[in-house]
């Protein structure tokens, strides 16, 4: 028996951040998730949860 086909119904984006230690990568990621959650109803990830 085969699996049911997975249908992607939401836009999906992977964002990678690179840079030196203590240059704000986690802060930037938290800010992006907050803005995107407010704009499109996604789940906000707090700074401490990243």
mmCIF entry with sequence, helices, sheets and N, C-alpha, C, O atoms, coordinates in Angstrom:
data_MODEL
# 
_entry.id   MODEL 
# 
_entity.id                         1 
_entity.type                       polymer 
_entity.pdbx_number_of_molecules   1 
# 
_entity_poly.entity_id                      1 
_entity_poly.type                           'polypeptide(L)' 
_entity_poly.nstd_linkage                   no 
_entity_poly.nstd_monomer                   no 
_entity_poly.pdbx_seq_one_letter_code       
;(UNK)(UNK)(UNK)(UNK)(UNK)(UNK)(UNK)(UNK)(UNK)(UNK)(UNK)(UNK)(UNK)(UNK)(UNK)(UNK)
(UNK)(UNK)(UNK)(UNK)(UNK)(UNK)(UNK)(UNK)(UNK)(UNK)(UNK)(UNK)(UNK)(UNK)(UNK)(UNK)
(UNK)(UNK)(UNK)(UNK)(UNK)(UNK)(UNK)(UNK)(UNK)(UNK)(UNK)(UNK)(UNK)(UNK)(UNK)(UNK)
(UNK)(UNK)
;
_entity_poly.pdbx_seq_one_letter_code_can   XXXXXXXXXXXXXXXXXXXXXXXXXXXXXXXXXXXXXXXXXXXXXXXXXX 
_entity_poly.pdbx_strand_id                 A 
# 
loop_
_entity_poly_seq.entity_id 
_entity_poly_seq.num 
_entity_poly_seq.mon_id 
_entity_poly_seq.hetero 
1 1  UNK n 
1 2  UNK n 
1 3  UNK n 
1 4  UNK n 
1 5  UNK n 
1 6  UNK n 
1 7  UNK n 
1 8  UNK n 
1 9  UNK n 
1 10 UNK n 
1 11 UNK n 
1 12 UNK n 
1 13 UNK n 
1 14 UNK n 
1 15 UNK n 
1 16 UNK n 
1 17 UNK n 
1 18 UNK n 
1 19 UNK n 
1 20 UNK n 
1 21 UNK n 
1 22 UNK n 
1 23 UNK n 
1 24 UNK n 
1 25 UNK n 
1 26 UNK n 
1 27 UNK n 
1 28 UNK n 
1 29 UNK n 
1 30 UNK n 
1 31 UNK n 
1 32 UNK n 
1 33 UNK n 
1 34 UNK n 
1 35 UNK n 
1 36 UNK n 
1 37 UNK n 
1 38 UNK n 
1 39 UNK n 
1 40 UNK n 
1 41 UNK n 
1 42 UNK n 
1 43 UNK n 
1 44 UNK n 
1 45 UNK n 
1 46 UNK n 
1 47 UNK n 
1 48 UNK n 
1 49 UNK n 
1 50 UNK n 
# 
_struct_asym.id          A 
_struct_asym.entity_id   1 
# 
loop_
_struct_conf.conf_type_id 
_struct_conf.id 
_struct_conf.pdbx_PDB_helix_id 
_struct_conf.beg_label_comp_id 
_struct_conf.beg_label_asym_id 
_struct_conf.beg_label_seq_id 
_struct_conf.pdbx_beg_PDB_ins_code 
_struct_conf.end_label_comp_id 
_struct_conf.end_label_asym_id 
_struct_conf.end_label_seq_id 
_struct_conf.pdbx_end_PDB_ins_code 
_struct_conf.beg_auth_comp_id 
_struct_conf.beg_auth_asym_id 
_struct_conf.beg_auth_seq_id 
_struct_conf.end_auth_comp_id 
_struct_conf.end_auth_asym_id 
_struct_conf.end_auth_seq_id 
_struct_conf.pdbx_PDB_helix_class 
_struct_conf.details 
_struct_conf.pdbx_PDB_helix_length 
HELX_P HELX_P1 AA1 UNK A 25 ? UNK A 40 ? UNK A 25 UNK A 40 1 ? 16 
HELX_P HELX_P2 AA2 UNK A 47 ? UNK A 49 ? UNK A 47 UNK A 49 5 ? 3  
# 
_struct_conf_type.id          HELX_P 
_struct_conf_type.criteria    ? 
_struct_conf_type.reference   ? 
# 
loop_
_atom_site.group_PDB 
_atom_site.id 
_atom_site.type_symbol 
_atom_site.label_atom_id 
_atom_site.label_alt_id 
_atom_site.label_comp_id 
_atom_site.label_asym_id 
_atom_site.label_entity_id 
_atom_site.label_seq_id 
_atom_site.pdbx_PDB_ins_code 
_atom_site.Cartn_x 
_atom_site.Cartn_y 
_atom_site.Cartn_z 
_atom_site.occupancy 
_atom_site.B_iso_or_equiv 
_atom_site.pdbx_formal_charge 
_atom_site.auth_seq_id 
_atom_site.auth_comp_id 
_atom_site.auth_asym_id 
_atom_site.auth_atom_id 
_atom_site.pdbx_PDB_model_num 
ATOM 1   N N  . UNK A 1 1  ? 0.853  -1.175 0.000  1.00 0.00 ? 1  UNK A N  1 
ATOM 2   C CA . UNK A 1 1  ? 0.000  0.000  0.000  1.00 0.00 ? 1  UNK A CA 1 
ATOM 3   C C  . UNK A 1 1  ? 0.899  1.239  0.000  1.00 0.00 ? 1  UNK A C  1 
ATOM 4   O O  . UNK A 1 1  ? 1.784  1.360  0.848  1.00 0.00 ? 1  UNK A O  1 
ATOM 5   N N  . UNK A 1 2  ? 0.684  2.144  -0.927 1.00 0.00 ? 2  UNK A N  1 
ATOM 6   C CA . UNK A 1 2  ? 1.520  3.344  -1.025 1.00 0.00 ? 2  UNK A CA 1 
ATOM 7   C C  . UNK A 1 2  ? 0.983  4.466  -0.142 1.00 0.00 ? 2  UNK A C  1 
ATOM 8   O O  . UNK A 1 2  ? -0.193 4.503  0.220  1.00 0.00 ? 2  UNK A O  1 
ATOM 9   N N  . UNK A 1 3  ? 1.886  5.367  0.184  1.00 0.00 ? 3  UNK A N  1 
ATOM 10  C CA . UNK A 1 3  ? 1.505  6.523  0.997  1.00 0.00 ? 3  UNK A CA 1 
ATOM 11  C C  . UNK A 1 3  ? 0.702  7.505  0.156  1.00 0.00 ? 3  UNK A C  1 
ATOM 12  O O  . UNK A 1 3  ? 0.858  7.569  -1.063 1.00 0.00 ? 3  UNK A O  1 
ATOM 13  N N  . UNK A 1 4  ? -0.153 8.263  0.817  1.00 0.00 ? 4  UNK A N  1 
ATOM 14  C CA . UNK A 1 4  ? -0.883 9.323  0.127  1.00 0.00 ? 4  UNK A CA 1 
ATOM 15  C C  . UNK A 1 4  ? 0.093  10.420 -0.269 1.00 0.00 ? 4  UNK A C  1 
ATOM 16  O O  . UNK A 1 4  ? 1.063  10.679 0.443  1.00 0.00 ? 4  UNK A O  1 
ATOM 17  N N  . UNK A 1 5  ? -0.158 11.059 -1.391 1.00 0.00 ? 5  UNK A N  1 
ATOM 18  C CA . UNK A 1 5  ? 0.727  12.111 -1.872 1.00 0.00 ? 5  UNK A CA 1 
ATOM 19  C C  . UNK A 1 5  ? 0.617  13.337 -0.963 1.00 0.00 ? 5  UNK A C  1 
ATOM 20  O O  . UNK A 1 5  ? -0.483 13.768 -0.616 1.00 0.00 ? 5  UNK A O  1 
ATOM 21  N N  . UNK A 1 6  ? 1.779  13.897 -0.579 1.00 0.00 ? 6  UNK A N  1 
ATOM 22  C CA . UNK A 1 6  ? 1.814  15.084 0.269  1.00 0.00 ? 6  UNK A CA 1 
ATOM 23  C C  . UNK A 1 6  ? 1.589  16.310 -0.599 1.00 0.00 ? 6  UNK A C  1 
ATOM 24  O O  . UNK A 1 6  ? 2.319  16.530 -1.565 1.00 0.00 ? 6  UNK A O  1 
ATOM 25  N N  . UNK A 1 7  ? 0.598  17.101 -0.268 1.00 0.00 ? 7  UNK A N  1 
ATOM 26  C CA . UNK A 1 7  ? 0.285  18.325 -1.009 1.00 0.00 ? 7  UNK A CA 1 
ATOM 27  C C  . UNK A 1 7  ? 0.760  19.531 -0.220 1.00 0.00 ? 7  UNK A C  1 
ATOM 28  O O  . UNK A 1 7  ? 0.332  19.741 0.916  1.00 0.00 ? 7  UNK A O  1 
ATOM 29  N N  . UNK A 1 8  ? 1.638  20.323 -0.811 1.00 0.00 ? 8  UNK A N  1 
ATOM 30  C CA . UNK A 1 8  ? 2.088  21.564 -0.170 1.00 0.00 ? 8  UNK A CA 1 
ATOM 31  C C  . UNK A 1 8  ? 1.062  22.653 -0.477 1.00 0.00 ? 8  UNK A C  1 
ATOM 32  O O  . UNK A 1 8  ? 0.834  23.005 -1.634 1.00 0.00 ? 8  UNK A O  1 
ATOM 33  N N  . UNK A 1 9  ? 0.454  23.172 0.577  1.00 0.00 ? 9  UNK A N  1 
ATOM 34  C CA . UNK A 1 9  ? -0.563 24.199 0.383  1.00 0.00 ? 9  UNK A CA 1 
ATOM 35  C C  . UNK A 1 9  ? -0.112 25.561 0.879  1.00 0.00 ? 9  UNK A C  1 
ATOM 36  O O  . UNK A 1 9  ? -0.793 26.561 0.650  1.00 0.00 ? 9  UNK A O  1 
ATOM 37  N N  . UNK A 1 10 ? 1.036  25.611 1.562  1.00 0.00 ? 10 UNK A N  1 
ATOM 38  C CA . UNK A 1 10 ? 1.553  26.880 2.068  1.00 0.00 ? 10 UNK A CA 1 
ATOM 39  C C  . UNK A 1 10 ? 2.896  27.168 1.411  1.00 0.00 ? 10 UNK A C  1 
ATOM 40  O O  . UNK A 1 10 ? 3.635  26.243 1.073  1.00 0.00 ? 10 UNK A O  1 
ATOM 41  N N  . UNK A 1 11 ? 3.214  28.447 1.228  1.00 0.00 ? 11 UNK A N  1 
ATOM 42  C CA . UNK A 1 11 ? 4.554  28.774 0.728  1.00 0.00 ? 11 UNK A CA 1 
ATOM 43  C C  . UNK A 1 11 ? 5.609  28.326 1.740  1.00 0.00 ? 11 UNK A C  1 
ATOM 44  O O  . UNK A 1 11 ? 5.374  28.365 2.948  1.00 0.00 ? 11 UNK A O  1 
ATOM 45  N N  . UNK A 1 12 ? 6.756  27.906 1.249  1.00 0.00 ? 12 UNK A N  1 
ATOM 46  C CA . UNK A 1 12 ? 7.804  27.384 2.120  1.00 0.00 ? 12 UNK A CA 1 
ATOM 47  C C  . UNK A 1 12 ? 9.129  28.026 1.743  1.00 0.00 ? 12 UNK A C  1 
ATOM 48  O O  . UNK A 1 12 ? 9.490  28.084 0.568  1.00 0.00 ? 12 UNK A O  1 
ATOM 49  N N  . UNK A 1 13 ? 9.848  28.505 2.746  1.00 0.00 ? 13 UNK A N  1 
ATOM 50  C CA . UNK A 1 13 ? 11.143 29.139 2.506  1.00 0.00 ? 13 UNK A CA 1 
ATOM 51  C C  . UNK A 1 13 ? 12.122 28.683 3.579  1.00 0.00 ? 13 UNK A C  1 
ATOM 52  O O  . UNK A 1 13 ? 11.794 28.677 4.766  1.00 0.00 ? 13 UNK A O  1 
ATOM 53  N N  . UNK A 1 14 ? 13.304 28.309 3.166  1.00 0.00 ? 14 UNK A N  1 
ATOM 54  C CA . UNK A 1 14 ? 14.400 28.047 4.105  1.00 0.00 ? 14 UNK A CA 1 
ATOM 55  C C  . UNK A 1 14 ? 15.346 29.232 4.038  1.00 0.00 ? 14 UNK A C  1 
ATOM 56  O O  . UNK A 1 14 ? 15.759 29.649 2.956  1.00 0.00 ? 14 UNK A O  1 
ATOM 57  N N  . UNK A 1 15 ? 15.683 29.767 5.192  1.00 0.00 ? 15 UNK A N  1 
ATOM 58  C CA . UNK A 1 15 ? 16.601 30.902 5.256  1.00 0.00 ? 15 UNK A CA 1 
ATOM 59  C C  . UNK A 1 15 ? 17.803 30.486 6.091  1.00 0.00 ? 15 UNK A C  1 
ATOM 60  O O  . UNK A 1 15 ? 17.652 30.034 7.226  1.00 0.00 ? 15 UNK A O  1 
ATOM 61  N N  . UNK A 1 16 ? 18.984 30.637 5.531  1.00 0.00 ? 16 UNK A N  1 
ATOM 62  C CA . UNK A 1 16 ? 20.207 30.334 6.259  1.00 0.00 ? 16 UNK A CA 1 
ATOM 63  C C  . UNK A 1 16 ? 20.935 31.626 6.589  1.00 0.00 ? 16 UNK A C  1 
ATOM 64  O O  . UNK A 1 16 ? 20.957 32.557 5.784  1.00 0.00 ? 16 UNK A O  1 
ATOM 65  N N  . UNK A 1 17 ? 21.523 31.681 7.763  1.00 0.00 ? 17 UNK A N  1 
ATOM 66  C CA . UNK A 1 17 ? 22.299 32.863 8.148  1.00 0.00 ? 17 UNK A CA 1 
ATOM 67  C C  . UNK A 1 17 ? 23.727 32.434 8.433  1.00 0.00 ? 17 UNK A C  1 
ATOM 68  O O  . UNK A 1 17 ? 23.970 31.417 9.083  1.00 0.00 ? 17 UNK A O  1 
ATOM 69  N N  . UNK A 1 18 ? 24.660 33.221 7.939  1.00 0.00 ? 18 UNK A N  1 
ATOM 70  C CA . UNK A 1 18 ? 26.067 32.965 8.214  1.00 0.00 ? 18 UNK A CA 1 
ATOM 71  C C  . UNK A 1 18 ? 26.688 34.248 8.728  1.00 0.00 ? 18 UNK A C  1 
ATOM 72  O O  . UNK A 1 18 ? 26.228 35.344 8.405  1.00 0.00 ? 18 UNK A O  1 
ATOM 73  N N  . UNK A 1 19 ? 27.704 34.116 9.505  1.00 0.00 ? 19 UNK A N  1 
ATOM 74  C CA . UNK A 1 19 ? 28.391 35.289 10.018 1.00 0.00 ? 19 UNK A CA 1 
ATOM 75  C C  . UNK A 1 19 ? 29.168 34.951 11.275 1.00 0.00 ? 19 UNK A C  1 
ATOM 76  O O  . UNK A 1 19 ? 29.092 33.839 11.798 1.00 0.00 ? 19 UNK A O  1 
ATOM 77  N N  . UNK A 1 20 ? 29.892 35.906 11.731 1.00 0.00 ? 20 UNK A N  1 
ATOM 78  C CA . UNK A 1 20 ? 30.748 35.730 12.900 1.00 0.00 ? 20 UNK A CA 1 
ATOM 79  C C  . UNK A 1 20 ? 29.911 35.688 14.168 1.00 0.00 ? 20 UNK A C  1 
ATOM 80  O O  . UNK A 1 20 ? 28.789 36.193 14.204 1.00 0.00 ? 20 UNK A O  1 
ATOM 81  N N  . UNK A 1 21 ? 30.466 35.084 15.201 1.00 0.00 ? 21 UNK A N  1 
ATOM 82  C CA . UNK A 1 21 ? 29.792 34.990 16.489 1.00 0.00 ? 21 UNK A CA 1 
ATOM 83  C C  . UNK A 1 21 ? 29.487 36.399 17.025 1.00 0.00 ? 21 UNK A C  1 
ATOM 84  O O  . UNK A 1 21 ? 30.281 37.324 16.852 1.00 0.00 ? 21 UNK A O  1 
ATOM 85  N N  . UNK A 1 22 ? 28.337 36.545 17.670 1.00 0.00 ? 22 UNK A N  1 
ATOM 86  C CA . UNK A 1 22 ? 27.896 37.809 18.282 1.00 0.00 ? 22 UNK A CA 1 
ATOM 87  C C  . UNK A 1 22 ? 27.665 38.937 17.282 1.00 0.00 ? 22 UNK A C  1 
ATOM 88  O O  . UNK A 1 22 ? 27.861 40.106 17.613 1.00 0.00 ? 22 UNK A O  1 
ATOM 89  N N  . UNK A 1 23 ? 27.255 38.602 16.073 1.00 0.00 ? 23 UNK A N  1 
ATOM 90  C CA . UNK A 1 23 ? 26.958 39.641 15.088 1.00 0.00 ? 23 UNK A CA 1 
ATOM 91  C C  . UNK A 1 23 ? 25.471 39.733 14.760 1.00 0.00 ? 23 UNK A C  1 
ATOM 92  O O  . UNK A 1 23 ? 25.105 40.357 13.764 1.00 0.00 ? 23 UNK A O  1 
ATOM 93  N N  . UNK A 1 24 ? 24.605 39.126 15.572 1.00 0.00 ? 24 UNK A N  1 
ATOM 94  C CA . UNK A 1 24 ? 23.168 39.357 15.462 1.00 0.00 ? 24 UNK A CA 1 
ATOM 95  C C  . UNK A 1 24 ? 22.385 38.381 14.610 1.00 0.00 ? 24 UNK A C  1 
ATOM 96  O O  . UNK A 1 24 ? 21.261 38.698 14.220 1.00 0.00 ? 24 UNK A O  1 
ATOM 97  N N  . UNK A 1 25 ? 22.918 37.217 14.303 1.00 0.00 ? 25 UNK A N  1 
ATOM 98  C CA . UNK A 1 25 ? 22.198 36.256 13.463 1.00 0.00 ? 25 UNK A CA 1 
ATOM 99  C C  . UNK A 1 25 ? 20.912 35.780 14.134 1.00 0.00 ? 25 UNK A C  1 
ATOM 100 O O  . UNK A 1 25 ? 19.866 35.724 13.487 1.00 0.00 ? 25 UNK A O  1 
ATOM 101 N N  . UNK A 1 26 ? 20.974 35.437 15.418 1.00 0.00 ? 26 UNK A N  1 
ATOM 102 C CA . UNK A 1 26 ? 19.793 34.955 16.124 1.00 0.00 ? 26 UNK A CA 1 
ATOM 103 C C  . UNK A 1 26 ? 18.770 36.066 16.297 1.00 0.00 ? 26 UNK A C  1 
ATOM 104 O O  . UNK A 1 26 ? 17.570 35.824 16.172 1.00 0.00 ? 26 UNK A O  1 
ATOM 105 N N  . UNK A 1 27 ? 19.221 37.269 16.578 1.00 0.00 ? 27 UNK A N  1 
ATOM 106 C CA . UNK A 1 27 ? 18.321 38.415 16.707 1.00 0.00 ? 27 UNK A CA 1 
ATOM 107 C C  . UNK A 1 27 ? 17.608 38.680 15.388 1.00 0.00 ? 27 UNK A C  1 
ATOM 108 O O  . UNK A 1 27 ? 16.405 38.939 15.374 1.00 0.00 ? 27 UNK A O  1 
ATOM 109 N N  . UNK A 1 28 ? 18.337 38.617 14.289 1.00 0.00 ? 28 UNK A N  1 
ATOM 110 C CA . UNK A 1 28 ? 17.742 38.804 12.965 1.00 0.00 ? 28 UNK A CA 1 
ATOM 111 C C  . UNK A 1 28 ? 16.711 37.720 12.677 1.00 0.00 ? 28 UNK A C  1 
ATOM 112 O O  . UNK A 1 28 ? 15.631 38.013 12.163 1.00 0.00 ? 28 UNK A O  1 
ATOM 113 N N  . UNK A 1 29 ? 17.033 36.476 13.002 1.00 0.00 ? 29 UNK A N  1 
ATOM 114 C CA . UNK A 1 29 ? 16.104 35.370 12.772 1.00 0.00 ? 29 UNK A CA 1 
ATOM 115 C C  . UNK A 1 29 ? 14.830 35.548 13.594 1.00 0.00 ? 29 UNK A C  1 
ATOM 116 O O  . UNK A 1 29 ? 13.735 35.304 13.086 1.00 0.00 ? 29 UNK A O  1 
ATOM 117 N N  . UNK A 1 30 ? 14.951 35.965 14.846 1.00 0.00 ? 30 UNK A N  1 
ATOM 118 C CA . UNK A 1 30 ? 13.775 36.211 15.688 1.00 0.00 ? 30 UNK A CA 1 
ATOM 119 C C  . UNK A 1 30 ? 12.924 37.334 15.109 1.00 0.00 ? 30 UNK A C  1 
ATOM 120 O O  . UNK A 1 30 ? 11.696 37.242 15.107 1.00 0.00 ? 30 UNK A O  1 
ATOM 121 N N  . UNK A 1 31 ? 13.561 38.389 14.618 1.00 0.00 ? 31 UNK A N  1 
ATOM 122 C CA . UNK A 1 31 ? 12.826 39.508 14.028 1.00 0.00 ? 31 UNK A CA 1 
ATOM 123 C C  . UNK A 1 31 ? 12.096 39.070 12.758 1.00 0.00 ? 31 UNK A C  1 
ATOM 124 O O  . UNK A 1 31 ? 10.949 39.458 12.538 1.00 0.00 ? 31 UNK A O  1 
ATOM 125 N N  . UNK A 1 32 ? 12.750 38.269 11.929 1.00 0.00 ? 32 UNK A N  1 
ATOM 126 C CA . UNK A 1 32 ? 12.116 37.784 10.696 1.00 0.00 ? 32 UNK A CA 1 
ATOM 127 C C  . UNK A 1 32 ? 10.906 36.922 11.025 1.00 0.00 ? 32 UNK A C  1 
ATOM 128 O O  . UNK A 1 32 ? 9.861  37.070 10.391 1.00 0.00 ? 32 UNK A O  1 
ATOM 129 N N  . UNK A 1 33 ? 11.023 36.014 12.010 1.00 0.00 ? 33 UNK A N  1 
ATOM 130 C CA . UNK A 1 33 ? 9.879  35.163 12.341 1.00 0.00 ? 33 UNK A CA 1 
ATOM 131 C C  . UNK A 1 33 ? 8.722  35.982 12.907 1.00 0.00 ? 33 UNK A C  1 
ATOM 132 O O  . UNK A 1 33 ? 7.562  35.652 12.659 1.00 0.00 ? 33 UNK A O  1 
ATOM 133 N N  . UNK A 1 34 ? 9.012  37.038 13.659 1.00 0.00 ? 34 UNK A N  1 
ATOM 134 C CA . UNK A 1 34 ? 7.940  37.884 14.202 1.00 0.00 ? 34 UNK A CA 1 
ATOM 135 C C  . UNK A 1 34 ? 7.201  38.606 13.087 1.00 0.00 ? 34 UNK A C  1 
ATOM 136 O O  . UNK A 1 34 ? 5.971  38.615 13.061 1.00 0.00 ? 34 UNK A O  1 
ATOM 137 N N  . UNK A 1 35 ? 7.939  39.209 12.171 1.00 0.00 ? 35 UNK A N  1 
ATOM 138 C CA . UNK A 1 35 ? 7.318  39.942 11.062 1.00 0.00 ? 35 UNK A CA 1 
ATOM 139 C C  . UNK A 1 35 ? 6.513  38.992 10.182 1.00 0.00 ? 35 UNK A C  1 
ATOM 140 O O  . UNK A 1 35 ? 5.390  39.312 9.792  1.00 0.00 ? 35 UNK A O  1 
ATOM 141 N N  . UNK A 1 36 ? 7.073  37.831 9.868  1.00 0.00 ? 36 UNK A N  1 
ATOM 142 C CA . UNK A 1 36 ? 6.367  36.877 9.013  1.00 0.00 ? 36 UNK A CA 1 
ATOM 143 C C  . UNK A 1 36 ? 5.138  36.296 9.711  1.00 0.00 ? 36 UNK A C  1 
ATOM 144 O O  . UNK A 1 36 ? 4.119  36.059 9.063  1.00 0.00 ? 36 UNK A O  1 
ATOM 145 N N  . UNK A 1 37 ? 5.219  36.064 11.017 1.00 0.00 ? 37 UNK A N  1 
ATOM 146 C CA . UNK A 1 37 ? 4.065  35.556 11.756 1.00 0.00 ? 37 UNK A CA 1 
ATOM 147 C C  . UNK A 1 37 ? 2.928  36.570 11.745 1.00 0.00 ? 37 UNK A C  1 
ATOM 148 O O  . UNK A 1 37 ? 1.764  36.201 11.589 1.00 0.00 ? 37 UNK A O  1 
ATOM 149 N N  . UNK A 1 38 ? 3.264  37.847 11.911 1.00 0.00 ? 38 UNK A N  1 
ATOM 150 C CA . UNK A 1 38 ? 2.236  38.892 11.884 1.00 0.00 ? 38 UNK A CA 1 
ATOM 151 C C  . UNK A 1 38 ? 1.661  39.066 10.485 1.00 0.00 ? 38 UNK A C  1 
ATOM 152 O O  . UNK A 1 38 ? 0.465  39.317 10.336 1.00 0.00 ? 38 UNK A O  1 
ATOM 153 N N  . UNK A 1 39 ? 2.492  38.938 9.466  1.00 0.00 ? 39 UNK A N  1 
ATOM 154 C CA . UNK A 1 39 ? 2.046  39.174 8.090  1.00 0.00 ? 39 UNK A CA 1 
ATOM 155 C C  . UNK A 1 39 ? 1.229  38.012 7.531  1.00 0.00 ? 39 UNK A C  1 
ATOM 156 O O  . UNK A 1 39 ? 0.278  38.227 6.778  1.00 0.00 ? 39 UNK A O  1 
ATOM 157 N N  . UNK A 1 40 ? 1.594  36.784 7.894  1.00 0.00 ? 40 UNK A N  1 
ATOM 158 C CA . UNK A 1 40 ? 0.948  35.650 7.237  1.00 0.00 ? 40 UNK A CA 1 
ATOM 159 C C  . UNK A 1 40 ? 0.340  34.631 8.197  1.00 0.00 ? 40 UNK A C  1 
ATOM 160 O O  . UNK A 1 40 ? -0.074 33.553 7.771  1.00 0.00 ? 40 UNK A O  1 
ATOM 161 N N  . UNK A 1 41 ? 0.283  34.954 9.465  1.00 0.00 ? 41 UNK A N  1 
ATOM 162 C CA . UNK A 1 41 ? -0.363 34.057 10.416 1.00 0.00 ? 41 UNK A CA 1 
ATOM 163 C C  . UNK A 1 41 ? 0.470  32.850 10.801 1.00 0.00 ? 41 UNK A C  1 
ATOM 164 O O  . UNK A 1 41 ? -0.075 31.838 11.241 1.00 0.00 ? 41 UNK A O  1 
ATOM 165 N N  . UNK A 1 42 ? 1.776  32.940 10.644 1.00 0.00 ? 42 UNK A N  1 
ATOM 166 C CA . UNK A 1 42 ? 2.655  31.834 11.024 1.00 0.00 ? 42 UNK A CA 1 
ATOM 167 C C  . UNK A 1 42 ? 2.893  31.798 12.515 1.00 0.00 ? 42 UNK A C  1 
ATOM 168 O O  . UNK A 1 42 ? 2.300  32.562 13.276 1.00 0.00 ? 42 UNK A O  1 
ATOM 169 N N  . UNK A 1 43 ? 3.766  30.902 12.920 1.00 0.00 ? 43 UNK A N  1 
ATOM 170 C CA . UNK A 1 43 ? 4.084  30.737 14.339 1.00 0.00 ? 43 UNK A CA 1 
ATOM 171 C C  . UNK A 1 43 ? 5.327  31.543 14.684 1.00 0.00 ? 43 UNK A C  1 
ATOM 172 O O  . UNK A 1 43 ? 6.382  31.365 14.074 1.00 0.00 ? 43 UNK A O  1 
ATOM 173 N N  . UNK A 1 44 ? 5.196  32.434 15.670 1.00 0.00 ? 44 UNK A N  1 
ATOM 174 C CA . UNK A 1 44 ? 6.323  33.255 16.109 1.00 0.00 ? 44 UNK A CA 1 
ATOM 175 C C  . UNK A 1 44 ? 7.234  32.448 17.013 1.00 0.00 ? 44 UNK A C  1 
ATOM 176 O O  . UNK A 1 44 ? 6.767  31.792 17.945 1.00 0.00 ? 44 UNK A O  1 
ATOM 177 N N  . UNK A 1 45 ? 8.536  32.493 16.743 1.00 0.00 ? 45 UNK A N  1 
ATOM 178 C CA . UNK A 1 45 ? 9.538  31.849 17.592 1.00 0.00 ? 45 UNK A CA 1 
ATOM 179 C C  . UNK A 1 45 ? 10.259 32.928 18.376 1.00 0.00 ? 45 UNK A C  1 
ATOM 180 O O  . UNK A 1 45 ? 10.888 33.811 17.793 1.00 0.00 ? 45 UNK A O  1 
ATOM 181 N N  . UNK A 1 46 ? 10.171 32.859 19.696 1.00 0.00 ? 46 UNK A N  1 
ATOM 182 C CA . UNK A 1 46 ? 10.839 33.813 20.553 1.00 0.00 ? 46 UNK A CA 1 
ATOM 183 C C  . UNK A 1 46 ? 12.352 33.643 20.441 1.00 0.00 ? 46 UNK A C  1 
ATOM 184 O O  . UNK A 1 46 ? 12.836 32.573 20.074 1.00 0.00 ? 46 UNK A O  1 
ATOM 185 N N  . UNK A 1 47 ? 13.088 34.694 20.756 1.00 0.00 ? 47 UNK A N  1 
ATOM 186 C CA . UNK A 1 47 ? 14.552 34.669 20.715 1.00 0.00 ? 47 UNK A CA 1 
ATOM 187 C C  . UNK A 1 47 ? 15.108 33.483 21.499 1.00 0.00 ? 47 UNK A C  1 
ATOM 188 O O  . UNK A 1 47 ? 16.038 32.818 21.042 1.00 0.00 ? 47 UNK A O  1 
ATOM 189 N N  . UNK A 1 48 ? 14.550 33.218 22.666 1.00 0.00 ? 48 UNK A N  1 
ATOM 190 C CA . UNK A 1 48 ? 15.037 32.132 23.521 1.00 0.00 ? 48 UNK A CA 1 
ATOM 191 C C  . UNK A 1 48 ? 14.744 30.749 22.946 1.00 0.00 ? 48 UNK A C  1 
ATOM 192 O O  . UNK A 1 48 ? 15.387 29.774 23.334 1.00 0.00 ? 48 UNK A O  1 
ATOM 193 N N  . UNK A 1 49 ? 13.782 30.648 22.024 1.00 0.00 ? 49 UNK A N  1 
ATOM 194 C CA . UNK A 1 49 ? 13.398 29.358 21.444 1.00 0.00 ? 49 UNK A CA 1 
ATOM 195 C C  . UNK A 1 49 ? 14.175 29.006 20.185 1.00 0.00 ? 49 UNK A C  1 
ATOM 196 O O  . UNK A 1 49 ? 14.061 27.892 19.675 1.00 0.00 ? 49 UNK A O  1 
ATOM 197 N N  . UNK A 1 50 ? 14.959 29.940 19.687 1.00 0.00 ? 50 UNK A N  1 
ATOM 198 C CA . UNK A 1 50 ? 15.690 29.695 18.437 1.00 0.00 ? 50 UNK A CA 1 
ATOM 199 C C  . UNK A 1 50 ? 16.987 28.986 18.755 1.00 0.00 ? 50 UNK A C  1 
ATOM 200 O O  . UNK A 1 50 ? 17.762 28.681 17.849 1.00 0.00 ? 50 UNK A O  1 
# 
